Amino acid sequence: MSVTVFYASVSGSLEVKKRQERINSVLSSKKIAYKSIDITQKPEHKDLMRKIANNPTAMPPQIANGSNYCGVSVAHAGKSNKEL
């Protein structure tokens, strides 16, 4: 399975931007390979993110491992617990 980070390249929310940067930083520092999918580029990317999250109103960033939803709090837990 591969880790996927769903993000938005265009966002008016500073909080969303900070969360996205934090997730990228944690995954990179742990040397975890991941692919980024920009949900603003294609509507089907946003639909996939929301389907995996099982939440029709889910907002980026969101993390998935294959088709398993990981959420966003996993990045914060991994940083403090030294495991992801």
Wavefront OBJ file of the C-alpha trace (Angstrom):
o trace
v 0.000 0.000 0.000
v 1.079 3.559 -0.566
v 0.435 6.607 1.563
v -1.556 9.342 -0.132
v -1.995 12.899 1.081
v -4.998 14.718 -0.319
v -4.381 18.472 -0.266
v -5.630 21.710 -1.807
v -3.166 23.887 -3.700
v -5.660 26.735 -3.489
v -7.127 27.515 -0.080
v -8.249 30.661 1.649
v -7.718 29.032 5.035
v -4.415 29.588 6.800
v -5.237 26.642 9.098
v -5.577 24.268 6.119
v -2.262 25.474 4.710
v -0.531 24.979 8.071
v -1.936 21.447 8.449
v -0.809 20.545 4.945
v 2.705 21.835 5.589
v 2.819 19.989 8.916
v 1.799 16.681 7.344
v 4.371 17.040 4.566
v 7.043 17.918 7.107
v 6.288 14.956 9.393
v 6.109 12.416 6.567
v 9.312 13.727 4.988
v 11.195 13.782 8.296
v 10.152 10.165 8.938
v 11.268 9.311 5.387
v 7.832 7.936 4.556
v 7.209 7.804 0.826
v 3.890 9.342 -0.134
v 2.109 10.792 -3.101
v 0.215 14.048 -3.025
v -3.101 14.508 -4.778
v -4.384 18.036 -5.311
v -8.164 17.913 -4.944
v -8.546 21.293 -6.664
v -7.322 19.944 -10.000
v -10.082 17.394 -10.660
v -13.472 16.936 -8.994
v -12.948 13.173 -8.914
v -9.938 13.651 -6.600
v -12.141 15.403 -4.048
v -14.792 12.713 -4.479
v -12.197 9.980 -3.876
v -10.882 11.731 -0.751
v -14.394 12.022 0.656
v -15.223 8.420 -0.240
v -12.100 7.095 1.519
v -12.796 9.344 4.538
v -16.414 8.142 4.526
v -17.416 11.764 4.989
v -19.238 13.710 2.256
v -17.963 17.015 3.664
v -14.333 16.066 4.462
v -11.866 18.869 3.878
v -8.161 18.632 3.082
v -5.683 17.638 4.169
v -6.552 13.964 4.555
v -4.253 10.943 4.662
v -4.927 7.460 3.326
v -2.852 4.306 3.209
v -4.140 2.585 0.102
v -7.902 2.643 0.586
v -7.584 2.774 4.389
v -8.440 6.160 5.848
v -5.871 7.542 8.292
v -7.278 11.044 8.871
v -5.082 14.014 9.698
v -4.433 13.485 13.401
v -2.099 10.589 12.567
v 0.590 13.107 11.635
v 0.328 14.795 15.025
v 0.322 11.456 16.876
v 3.310 10.217 14.887
v 5.323 13.303 15.742
v 4.731 12.980 19.477
v 4.840 9.172 19.704
v 7.644 8.725 17.184
v 5.545 6.282 15.200
v 3.162 6.542 12.291
l 1 2 3 4 5 6 7 8 9 10 11 12 13 14 15 16 17 18 19 20 21 22 23 24 25 26 27 28 29 30 31 32 33 34 35 36 37 38 39 40 41 42 43 44 45 46 47 48 49 50 51 52 53 54 55 56 57 58 59 60 61 62 63 64 65 66 67 68 69 70 71 72 73 74 75 76 77 78 79 80 81 82 83 84
